[in-house]
Amino acid sequence: MNTLLIGKGDQQVHLNLKYANRHGLIAGATGTGKTVSLMSLAEGFSRQGVPVFITDVKGDISGLAMAGTPSEKLLQRAAQIGIEDYHNEANPVVLWDLAGVQGHPLRTTISEMGPTLLSRILELNDTQSGILDIVFQLADDQGLLLLDLDDLRAMLALVAEERKEVSAKYGLISAQSLAAIQRSVLGLERDGGKDFFGEPALQLEDLMRTNLQGRGIINLLAANKLILTPSLYSSFLLWLLSELFENLPEVGDPEKPKLVFFIDEAHLLFEGCPPSLLKRVEQIMRLIRSKGVGVYFCSQFPDDVPGEILGQLGNRIQHALRAYTPRDQKAVKTAAETFVPNPKLVVSEVISQLGVGEALVSMLADKGVPTMVECALIAPPRCRMGPATSEELHQVRAQSPIGGKYDHSINRESAYELLNQRRTGVATSNPTSTASDTANDGQTGQKAEEQGWFSELIFGNKRRQGLAETLSKQAARTVGSQLGKQILRGILGGMLGKSSRR
């Protein structure tokens, strides 16, 4: 049986890989060790050949790419838990960054994002969201690709110019709402959206790689700046989950997941989430496990995750919670009620007394039934428990198996270019070829000028007949004779041959 060692209480606690796609939760107050638990789980999945995707909000998970520093304390804990082959080692890591600064650029297109999630990023109201739906439908009807923000702005400008006609066909569009959308697009561009939307778009298989040794690659998204725009951060995560859900085949319950997805600061995913979108997330969480994808939320409080989704998180690691405020007391009660009771533990009391690196743990056992909650020491990771330096991250990126696949953007013909062509009435050309095109036009004109006088001499023009016509009339008089035919063929053949050689 493929399992991951999570830690040890009265006995060792394991996560059965067969049920790792049933999702999970890592919760706890700041400084209680939940980030270390995340790192330990991630590298455990990697050793079992399972690819991992993690959002690194604080920048302290990048240590997964570096081997840890040996210490007597870690060796003692590993021995206490019963880890026989414990040694420090680095993990195979690929770095990603929506801005393309701290890792490979991670892009999608406007069309792939869709109007619903894009409306959330732009923080549009219902009326404005309806107008955005019309913009997408108009682009589809006119065969215009929406790839980047330039394309979206071009479509909005088109709707503004032809507002009456578009309103008559698709529904009323107010100039004020349209202007509000245009301002929101400008704000999104300023917040980094220009880097996120474009091509080459992310291919999901690049998140599901293993290295030559069979270890799952850990994909690390630098989100320390992305988190400053929560709407973009949460919408990106929802988009990526939707893409996985819609594109991966059904596999049921595989022996191990195809991908494990860790979402740090999970509360940002649900703050301000409209009911329709929350229902979509709930649907994805219910069904994506059959695609072989496990989603693990990391947050301070378990009730940061809505109840409809919290009930689907079968694997739980709960670090200490401090019940200082009514909000904290409510969180403690919620955490205690979500565990299978253990007669030996009073969860509501123990949860506030846990030390750093200790947690209440419950995992899914045979037939997907959760085990009784147990107080356990969490297994230490083998990587560095701290951030990697910028020089180390640069080296990791240089050795990436993705190579330069995403590092250079592509700008192919789409709505922006086609609408510009319509306005100008002239097909756009490549700026780099303008000089050569001008030179070619000059050469062509010169050749035509040189050949013009000869053409008029041979074939004539409207005012006078040419040499060919004169000779043909003269030759016609003698066409009955063999000599006349030979003269005609000889003269015209010589002239046309000379013309072609020239």
Secondary structure, 3 states (H helix, E strand, C coil): CCEEEEEECCCEEEEEHHHHHHCEEEECCCCCCHHHHHHHHHHHHHHCCCCEEEEECCCCCHHHHCECCCCHHHHHHHHHHCCCCCCCCCCCEEEEECCCCCCEECCECHHHHHHHHHHHHHCCCHHHHHHHHHHHHHHHHCCCCCCCHHHHHHHHHHHHHCHHHHHHHHCCCCHHHHHHHHHHHHHHHHHHHHHHECECCCCHHHHCCECCCCCECEEEEECCCHHHCHHHHHHHHHHHHHHHHHHCCCCCCCCCCCEEEEEECCHHHHCCCCHHHHHHHHHHHHHHHHHCEEEEEEECCHHHCCHHHHCCCCEEEECCCCCCCHHHHHHHHHHHHCCCCCCCCCHHHHCCCCCCCEEEEECECHHHCECCCEEEEECCCCECCCCCCHHHHHHHHHCCCCCCCCCCCECCCCHHHHHHHHHHCCCCCCHHHHHHHHHHHHHHHHHHHHHHHHHHHHHECCCCECHHHHHHHHHHHCCCCHHHHHHHHHHHHHHHHHHHHC
